[in-house]
Amino acid sequence: MREVFIHRGENGYWIAECPSLPGCISQGKTKEEAISNIKEAIEGYILALQEDNLPIPEEHFDSFVIAI
């Protein structure tokens, strides 16, 4: 399980980012599409790390969202 941030980009697409996997970013025309795409990106990212015998970063779930 990974923490993912989703926000609307400048082009109107939804951007999905996984902070615990640096550079793991995807997008979609809808939130649902962005979520589906980031799931695929996370799987591919982790698979690539495993294939290269690199450590998989741990997830910490330590983010906060505050509206002021």
Buried (B, 14 or more C-beta within 10 A) or exposed (E): EBBBEBEEEEEEBBBBBBBBBEEBBBBBEEEEBBBBBBBEBBEEBBEEBEEEEEEEBEEEEEEEEEEE
